[in-house]
Amino acid sequence: MVEINATLSTVELMKLAGDNHQKKIELTDAERDQLFELLKEHGRAELEHGEELEIDSVRLIRRVTGSVGIYFA
């Protein structure tokens, strides 16, 4: 069982998201929603407008409008 909480770093959260996307781990819908919400919160707090962070197959992007998106390769 994977524990998802706000104390995890952005990189750790992104690795969890990538592992889930590649079916290395399985998350419930609630866990996945929590993971994505935490990633978006971290993106708003840590990234400047127009900046992005890429870890493995996951990209966290803060658009110039301020919205945050999560993308998988």
ABEGO torsion letter per residue (X at the ends): XBBBBAABBAAAAAAAAAAAAAGABBBBAAAAAAAAAAAAAAAAAABBBGBBBBBEABBBBBBAAGBBBBBBX
